[in-house]
Amino acid sequence: MRDGLVSARGKNPTLSLLLWDVALPLAAYYGLRLAGQGEQVSLLAGAGVAAARIAWVAVRDRAFDGFAALLAGVLGVGLVLSLVTGDAKFLLLKESFGTATAAIVLLLSCLSRTPMVLVAVRAGSSAAKRAEIDRLTDEVPGFRRAFTRMSAVWGVALLLEAAVRVPLVYTLSADVMNALSVVLLLAVIGGLSLWSVRHAEKVQKKHAVTT
């Protein structure tokens, strides 16, 4: 039968990745912010959720969850920068540092044999599917290129989001930018997530194997 790169639980590993590695830590962060918690507490909670995800995948599958680690790092950078005092403009600009850091890591991973999205999807798959991913990565250049392209798209999009934020911070009022900052980041991640799931489905169909 035809079998794509899905986990033993019948889930698309890319969708699972986005829900557990991206959505859950961000939900913890923004949920606490909307509930009135301080920025440091919210960042710590988001990073803690991402770190717990890394530990869970490591224990369950003996694999490293690269995407969760990346988001934990971004939130960690934000936590460190939240300790730095400055004017309102700087406090808004510091969010670009974390996003830019993630973008650079994603882009640099494109130069290796294991682009970040491929590492993350592999970590979210079952043992059998990880073996299948490894085989396709070694034997089918187009398979690895597809995930390199996905990592590059994520990197470029996040880098653009960080760059666009700079002129907006100095053009709009702090109150307006505070609200727009959240909308901007969620819109970019939401768009990337939707595209990633659709693109991964195409990759699955193209490189599916007969078992």
Steps between C-alpha positions, in 0.01 A plus 500: 500500500605861457645643818625855549719637774239473771546383854379173642219692661368596157598865530682717250836560674521852355160590643595337830823699499317830452244424769738376769825681422365838390137551601521366856794716623358809329158429650659479845681831446217702347238336719677615813556845352129535425427379854700794633824324591830680460724454199772311689256249649335447160832454320617256766179299466529484121866396518412246770233340280746480209767348728250244630423406141872447430531274805186303410617430143848408626361248750227362275687471170866561594498783249578870514211738433671779308198723450403494867862581587495788254186651650632445852810693396296784352293531817817474705656789307185699565522417871860622521419817308198564723748560782658783301348837571439759232244729347168380360639480146784270604265276697295453183806453280643222715233262369674520163820357652339169588326469162820589315694243702255227399518613137880483495503150652246380243696651209833361621345154531429513127875470440512163677364159411240534772293819457312599814152407378624152402657455845175604665274282286731203553483550877121505486475172309493138613815285495392333175434831331828644625674211325300575186591870521868409539486273196329760283742768620796284391353364177272772364662847467166659418360390835766682699477803269128528574567536874792733433257717305251493788771600748612781270145632464456503879836674543439769240145567618604535866794723402266724301260512795784614726609762245149636439451543874784759522345783293157426649636548853629846410193595294211389720420578859606254770138409580419421137824309446448292813182356352629486142815315609298199616279502191801527269686206650194275520403586141847410372518175697143412408570554131823302516327218686221471244748501213725245674219249552390528136853482365583201722194318367630551146841368602333196659308418185801548274735287708253248649617140493319171447495281807 
